Amino acid sequence: DVKVTQSSRYLVKRTGEKVFLECVQDMDHENMFWYRQDPGLGLRLIYFSYDVKMKEKGDIPEGYSVSREKKERFSLILESASTNQTSMYLCASSRQITDTQYFGPGTRLTVL
Amino acid sequence: AQSVTQLDSHVSVSEGTPVLLRCNYSSSYSPSLFWYVQHPNKGLQLLLKYTSAATLVKGINGFEAEFKKSETSFHLTKPSAHMSDAAEYFCVVIRMDSSYKLIFGSGTRLLVRP
């Protein structure tokens, strides 16, 4: 059974803190994705990666960076968290870039 | 430009009646189209996908969708709603030509009344 795990279900941070969100997949997928989900806006793509050490900006990369040092792990970094980054963050992976994506359970981040 | 429009933010049906969730897309190229479902406090799960094979696509849990190029639509249907279908549904478009583009619709929340 395919599995995408995220390091935390809930996270509370303060403005200005550096935040790391971790995602791990066990399906040997080439592609990994980070989204944020906000009510009424659906999911918006922040960054994606099609290979180790490779990354591409999505629609809303501002204020975020990513790291993919190993194939199975894709990290989302908020260098200096702000209140407008309070959201649900979802990680996904896929074998082909246009193929079905498998999602993790999400991390609900609150920035105070 | 490419976009995905889910025409209804909320749909309410009675158990046992048909479900119709509407999705229109705009794309200059042949896209890949998906429907995902998100149950409360659960992750997103693929319902079905269209990738230029048969225009009528069957998915899990009795759902299906028809790709209509002339109408640029990919509406999701089910003949008979079940209480367990209550969830949020997302239409997704992926295009891959000179660059990769993925767009999620804003979602439709389905309520099923007993």
Interface residues (C-beta under 8 A of the other chain):
Chain A: V4 F33 Y35 G40 L41 G42 L43 R44 L45 F48 E56 G58 L90 A92 I97 T98 T100 Q101 Y102 F103 G104 P105 G106
Chain B: S9 S32 F34 Y36 K42 G43 L44 Q45 L46 K49 T51 F90 I94 M96 Y100 L102 F104 G105 S106 G107
